Amino acid sequence: MIEFLFKDPLRFFEYALYRVPAVLIAMVLHECAHGYVAYRLGDPTAKRAGRLTLNPLRHLDPVGALMMFFLG
């Protein structure tokens, strides 16, 4: 992914324009579902942490997001 950035930067950003929103939506729904199932099974950790929401800011880790973006 990194070499793609240096070989053809314009194409990399065009690719990222489609990839970032798709990954963000999928990640938020996935993590919210994890928290909901855990809550239903008796683990209130996600609810106490405020992660039973579709707000992406509650689910994002800046370093993890950059790693996923650049390293896939």
Secondary structure, DSSP 8 states (H G I E B T S, - for coil): -HHHHHH-HHHHHHHHHHHHHHHHHHHHHHHHHHHHHHHHTT--HHHHHT-SSS-GGGT--HHHHHHHHHH-
